[in-house]
Amino acid sequence: MSVLADRREAGSEGLLSPSELEAALHRLGAERYHSLHPFHKLLHGGALNRGQVQAWVLNRYYYQSRIPLKDAALMSRADDRELRREWRHRIAEHDGDLNAEDGGNEGGIERWLVLAEGVGLDRELVVSCRAVLPATRFAVDAYIRFVRERSLLEAVASSLTELFAPKIHQERIAGLLEHYDFANEQTVAYFKRRLKEAPEDVKFGLAYVTREARTRAEQEAVLDAVRFKTDVLWSQLDALHHAYVEPGHIPPGAFVPEDRQAGSGRRQELL
């Protein structure tokens, strides 16, 4: 049954069992997750040049850097101490530990910056976020607002795209290592770490929504939250494809790859 069929029949059906709700979530991923986007197909297949990969890394950093803000916003709304205890490690997963220099977790943001430097980007430019696409900024900021303003159930549910993340990380690791000279153990470390972190995170989130969504309307809100999150992810790739692949319209103020700068007169080869 398709996701649309699920929605049409929701009004006439009763409460979904936990396994039925999880199956509906997986159908959403099969139809809507950004692993299906043409930009990712190009990236994982080695068909992007240096500047296009740089644009992806730079814009994706804005998303990565805002995840702790999203998680902090969610925690600030939670009266449930157990939820806060469980959720707070997600911030450390991205921001890292205070003792990172002494062998602690450096965090996903730092690992992403290693990738950025590996593809030839300036760290300060990436961290400043001043060159991200407007659509990237709008999509990510909308995600943070969603978590701040919608119900706590919907906020937790929006994280459940992590159900589908391990597969794309596996594809990305293999594709980058096969096709791009910049790819090595250091530059793909972010994705390898998420292979372990994401399943642990989603286990709690899935248990929470199946327990707390006590009516069919609440279950539909869970599914709608995941739909919204897939839109957030997909729209970022739409913007990248439009600006850096086809038709190639880079908006004012956004990152301009070297081969697209005035007077360059040459195209970059694959990394």
C-alpha positions as CSV (number, residue, x, y, z in Angstrom):
1,M,0.0,0.0,0.0
2,S,1.3,3.5,-0.9
3,V,1.7,6.3,1.6
4,L,-1.1,8.2,-0.2
5,A,-3.4,5.2,0.2
6,D,-2.5,5.1,3.9
7,R,-3.6,8.7,4.3
8,R,-6.9,8.2,2.3
9,E,-7.9,5.3,4.5
10,A,-6.8,6.9,7.8
11,G,-10.2,8.3,8.6
12,S,-11.9,4.9,8.4
13,E,-9.3,2.8,10.2
14,G,-8.6,2.4,13.9
15,L,-5.3,2.7,15.8
16,L,-2.3,1.2,14.1
17,S,-0.3,-1.4,15.9
18,P,3.3,-0.5,16.6
19,S,4.5,-2.8,13.8
20,E,1.9,-1.2,11.4
21,L,3.1,2.3,12.3
22,E,6.7,1.4,11.8
23,A,5.8,-0.2,8.4
24,A,4.1,3.1,7.4
25,L,7.2,5.0,8.4
26,H,9.4,2.7,6.2
27,R,7.0,3.2,3.3
28,L,7.5,6.9,3.6
29,G,11.3,6.4,3.5
30,A,11.0,4.1,0.5
31,E,9.1,6.8,-1.4
32,R,10.4,10.1,-0.1
33,Y,13.9,9.8,1.5
34,H,16.6,12.0,-0.1
35,S,18.7,9.0,-1.0
36,L,16.4,8.9,-4.1
37,H,17.3,12.4,-5.2
38,P,19.2,12.8,-8.5
39,F,21.9,14.9,-6.8
40,H,22.8,12.1,-4.5
41,K,22.9,9.7,-7.4
42,L,25.4,11.9,-9.1
43,L,27.5,12.3,-5.9
44,H,27.6,8.6,-5.1
45,G,28.3,7.7,-8.7
46,G,31.3,10.0,-9.0
47,A,29.7,12.3,-11.5
48,L,30.2,15.6,-9.7
49,N,33.2,17.8,-10.1
50,R,35.3,19.4,-7.4
51,G,33.2,22.6,-7.2
52,Q,29.9,20.7,-7.0
53,V,31.1,18.5,-4.2
54,Q,32.4,21.6,-2.4
55,A,29.0,23.2,-2.7
56,W,27.3,20.1,-1.2
57,V,29.7,20.0,1.7
58,L,29.4,23.7,2.4
59,N,25.6,23.8,2.3
60,R,25.2,20.5,4.3
61,Y,27.4,22.0,7.0
62,Y,24.6,24.5,7.7
63,Y,22.2,21.6,8.4
64,Q,24.8,19.8,10.5
65,S,25.6,22.8,12.6
66,R,22.0,23.5,13.4
67,I,21.2,20.0,14.6
68,P,22.3,20.7,18.2
69,L,20.1,23.8,18.2
70,K,17.2,21.7,17.2
71,D,18.0,19.1,19.9
72,A,18.4,21.8,22.5
73,A,15.0,23.3,21.5
74,L,13.4,19.9,21.9
75,M,14.9,19.3,25.3
76,S,13.8,22.8,26.5
77,R,10.2,21.8,26.0
78,A,10.4,18.3,27.6
79,D,9.0,18.0,31.2
80,D,10.0,14.3,31.1
81,R,13.4,13.9,32.7
82,E,14.0,10.5,31.1
83,L,13.4,12.1,27.7
84,R,15.9,14.8,28.4
85,R,18.4,12.3,29.7
86,E,18.2,10.3,26.6
87,W,18.1,13.2,24.2
88,R,21.1,15.2,25.5
89,H,23.7,12.8,24.2
90,R,22.6,13.9,20.7
91,I,24.0,17.3,21.3
92,A,27.4,15.8,22.3
93,E,27.3,13.6,19.2
94,H,27.5,16.7,17.1
95,D,29.2,19.4,19.3
96,G,31.7,17.0,20.8
97,D,33.1,16.7,24.3
98,L,35.1,19.2,26.2
99,N,37.9,16.7,26.5
100,A,38.0,16.1,22.7
101,E,41.7,17.0,22.6
102,D,42.4,14.3,25.2
103,G,40.8,11.5,23.4
104,G,37.1,12.4,23.8
105,N,34.5,12.6,21.1
106,E,35.4,15.4,18.7
107,G,31.8,15.5,17.5
108,G,30.1,15.3,14.1
109,I,30.5,19.0,13.3
110,E,34.3,18.7,13.7
111,R,34.3,15.6,11.5
112,W,32.3,17.4,8.9
113,L,34.8,20.3,8.9
114,V,37.6,17.7,8.3
115,L,35.6,16.7,5.2
116,A,35.3,20.3,4.2
117,E,39.0,20.9,4.4
118,G,39.6,17.6,2.6
119,V,37.6,18.9,-0.4
120,G,39.6,22.1,-0.4
121,L,37.2,24.5,1.4
122,D,38.4,27.2,3.8
123,R,37.2,26.3,7.3
124,E,36.3,29.9,8.2
125,L,34.2,30.2,5.2
126,V,32.3,27.0,6.0
127,V,31.8,27.9,9.7
128,S,30.6,31.4,8.9
129,C,27.7,29.9,6.8
130,R,27.6,33.2,4.8
131,A,27.8,31.5,1.5
132,V,25.0,28.9,1.9
133,L,22.2,28.9,-0.6
134,P,19.1,30.8,0.6
135,A,17.0,27.7,0.1
136,T,19.3,25.8,2.4
137,R,18.9,28.4,5.1
138,F,15.1,28.5,4.7
139,A,14.7,24.7,4.8
140,V,16.9,24.2,7.8
141,D,15.5,27.2,9.7
142,A,12.0,25.8,9.0
143,Y,13.0,22.5,10.6
144,I,14.2,24.3,13.8
145,R,10.9,26.2,13.9
146,F,9.0,23.0,13.5
147,V,10.7,21.4,16.5
148,R,10.2,24.5,18.6
149,E,6.5,25.1,17.7
150,R,4.8,21.8,17.0
151,S,3.9,19.2,19.6
152,L,6.7,17.4,21.4
153,L,5.4,14.2,19.8
154,E,5.8,15.7,16.3
155,A,9.2,17.1,17.3
156,V,10.5,13.7,18.3
157,A,8.9,12.1,15.2
158,S,10.7,14.5,12.9
159,S,14.0,12.8,13.8
160,L,12.8,9.4,12.5
161,T,14.3,9.9,9.1
162,E,17.3,8.3,10.9
163,L,15.4,5.0,10.3
164,F,16.6,5.3,6.7
165,A,20.1,6.9,7.2
166,P,22.3,3.8,7.5
167,K,21.7,2.8,3.9
168,I,22.6,6.2,2.5
169,H,25.7,6.4,4.7
170,Q,26.8,3.0,3.4
171,E,26.2,4.1,-0.2
172,R,28.1,7.4,0.4
173,I,31.1,5.8,2.0
174,A,31.5,3.3,-0.8
175,G,30.8,5.9,-3.5
176,L,33.2,8.5,-2.2
177,L,36.0,6.1,-1.6
178,E,35.6,4.6,-5.1
179,H,35.3,7.8,-7.1
180,Y,37.0,10.8,-5.3
181,D,40.7,11.4,-4.5
182,F,39.8,13.4,-1.4
183,A,38.1,10.4,0.2
184,N,40.0,8.6,3.0
185,E,39.4,7.3,6.5
186,Q,39.5,10.9,7.9
187,T,37.2,12.5,5.4
188,V,34.5,9.8,5.6
189,A,34.7,9.5,9.4
190,Y,31.5,11.4,9.9
191,F,29.5,8.9,7.9
192,K,31.2,5.9,9.5
193,R,30.4,7.2,13.0
194,R,26.7,7.8,12.1
195,L,26.4,4.1,11.1
196,K,26.7,3.4,14.8
197,E,25.0,6.5,16.3
198,A,21.9,6.7,14.1
199,P,20.4,3.2,14.9
200,E,20.9,3.9,18.6
201,D,19.2,7.3,18.3
202,V,16.3,6.0,16.3
203,K,15.6,3.1,18.6
204,F,14.6,5.5,21.4
205,G,12.7,7.8,19.0
206,L,10.6,5.0,17.5
207,A,9.8,3.6,20.9
208,Y,8.7,7.0,22.1
209,V,6.3,7.8,19.2
210,T,4.8,4.3,19.2
211,R,4.1,4.7,22.9
212,E,3.0,8.3,23.0
213,A,0.9,8.3,19.8
214,R,-2.3,7.0,21.5
215,T,-4.9,8.0,18.8
216,R,-5.0,7.6,15.1
217,A,-4.8,11.3,14.7
218,E,-1.6,11.4,16.7
219,Q,-0.2,8.6,14.6
220,E,-1.0,10.6,11.5
221,A,0.8,13.6,13.0
222,V,3.8,11.4,13.5
223,L,3.7,10.4,9.8
224,D,3.2,14.0,8.7
225,A,6.2,15.1,10.8
226,V,8.4,12.5,8.9
227,R,6.9,13.7,5.6
228,F,7.9,17.3,6.6
229,K,11.4,16.2,7.4
230,T,11.8,14.4,4.1
231,D,10.7,17.6,2.4
232,V,13.4,19.6,4.4
233,L,16.1,17.2,3.2
234,W,14.8,16.9,-0.4
235,S,14.5,20.7,-0.9
236,Q,18.1,21.2,0.1
237,L,19.2,18.9,-2.7
238,D,16.8,20.6,-5.2
239,A,18.5,23.9,-4.4
240,L,22.0,22.4,-4.9
241,H,21.0,20.7,-8.2
242,H,19.4,23.9,-9.5
243,A,22.4,26.1,-8.6
244,Y,25.3,23.8,-9.3
245,V,24.2,21.2,-11.8
246,E,21.2,22.2,-14.0
247,P,20.4,24.9,-15.0
248,G,23.3,26.2,-12.9
249,H,21.8,29.4,-11.5
250,I,23.8,30.4,-8.4
251,P,21.9,33.1,-6.4
252,P,23.7,36.3,-5.3
253,G,25.9,35.8,-2.2
254,A,26.1,32.0,-2.5
255,F,29.2,30.0,-2.8
256,V,30.7,30.1,-6.3
257,P,33.1,27.3,-7.3
258,E,36.4,28.2,-8.8
259,D,35.4,27.0,-12.3
260,R,32.3,29.2,-12.2
261,Q,34.1,32.4,-11.3
262,A,34.5,35.2,-13.8
263,G,37.5,34.7,-16.0
264,S,38.1,31.1,-15.0
265,G,37.6,29.8,-18.5
266,R,38.0,26.2,-17.4
267,R,36.0,23.4,-15.9
268,Q,37.1,21.4,-12.9
269,E,37.7,17.7,-13.3
270,L,36.4,15.1,-10.9
271,L,38.1,15.3,-7.5
